[in-house]
């Protein structure tokens, strides 16, 4: 889904899969200033805020500075350090499950 400013610049974009916000490889929600710089970005997986390589929510000032960032893993808010631990644990569980054929 996309929306545009009167002059044609993209104002927002959002990606859905089966009715839920979802996108692989990029943010599922993006909002932009009229000059095209980002205002807000959010990463979703199956309708839940989720990102494994950085903050799942980011907001930016008009000059491009990041104003805030929030980290989420499978819909649960965490810290930057907490995210690293959750991602590592998730990878161990996936590897173990694969090894035992689950």
PEDA-V496024 format. One record per residue. N is the residue number from 1. PHI is phi as a letter, one per 20 degrees, with the letter a starting at -180 (999 if undefined). PSI is psi in whole degrees, -180 to 180 (* if undefined). Layout:
n:N phi:PHI psi:PSI
n:N phi:PHI psi:PSI
This chain:
n:1 phi:999 psi:134
n:2 phi:c psi:149
n:3 phi:c psi:153
n:4 phi:c psi:150
n:5 phi:f psi:163
n:6 phi:g psi:-32
n:7 phi:e psi:3
n:8 phi:o psi:-13
n:9 phi:f psi:141
n:10 phi:f psi:130
n:11 phi:e psi:-38
n:12 phi:b psi:158
n:13 phi:b psi:144
n:14 phi:b psi:145
n:15 phi:d psi:139
n:16 phi:c psi:151
n:17 phi:c psi:120
n:18 phi:l psi:41
n:19 phi:n psi:-3
n:20 phi:d psi:147
n:21 phi:g psi:130
n:22 phi:a psi:135
n:23 phi:b psi:135
n:24 phi:e psi:134
n:25 phi:n psi:10
n:26 phi:r psi:174
n:27 phi:f psi:142
n:28 phi:e psi:-17
n:29 phi:c psi:129
n:30 phi:c psi:134
n:31 phi:c psi:144
n:32 phi:c psi:148
n:33 phi:f psi:166
n:34 phi:f psi:-23
n:35 phi:e psi:1
n:36 phi:n psi:-10
n:37 phi:f psi:148
n:38 phi:f psi:143
n:39 phi:d psi:-46
n:40 phi:b psi:142
n:41 phi:b psi:140
n:42 phi:b psi:134
n:43 phi:e psi:129
n:44 phi:c psi:147
n:45 phi:c psi:117
n:46 phi:l psi:43
n:47 phi:n psi:1
n:48 phi:d psi:140
n:49 phi:g psi:128
n:50 phi:a psi:129
n:51 phi:b psi:136
n:52 phi:d psi:-13
n:53 phi:c psi:25
n:54 phi:r psi:-172
n:55 phi:f psi:143
n:56 phi:e psi:-18
n:57 phi:c psi:135
n:58 phi:b psi:142
n:59 phi:c psi:143
n:60 phi:c psi:146
n:61 phi:f psi:163
n:62 phi:g psi:-26
n:63 phi:e psi:2
n:64 phi:n psi:-8
n:65 phi:f psi:138
n:66 phi:f psi:125
n:67 phi:e psi:-45
n:68 phi:b psi:161
n:69 phi:b psi:141
n:70 phi:c psi:138
n:71 phi:d psi:135
n:72 phi:c psi:147
n:73 phi:c psi:115
n:74 phi:l psi:43
n:75 phi:n psi:-8
n:76 phi:d psi:128
n:77 phi:f psi:142
n:78 phi:b psi:-173
n:79 phi:e psi:172
n:80 phi:f psi:-44
n:81 phi:f psi:-41
n:82 phi:f psi:-38
n:83 phi:f psi:-45
n:84 phi:g psi:-43
n:85 phi:f psi:-43
n:86 phi:f psi:-40
n:87 phi:f psi:-45
n:88 phi:f psi:-45
n:89 phi:f psi:-42
n:90 phi:f psi:-41
n:91 phi:f psi:-38
n:92 phi:f psi:-45
n:93 phi:f psi:-42
n:94 phi:f psi:-43
n:95 phi:f psi:-42
n:96 phi:f psi:-45
n:97 phi:f psi:-41
n:98 phi:f psi:-42
n:99 phi:f psi:-35
n:100 phi:e psi:4
n:101 phi:m psi:29
n:102 phi:e psi:*
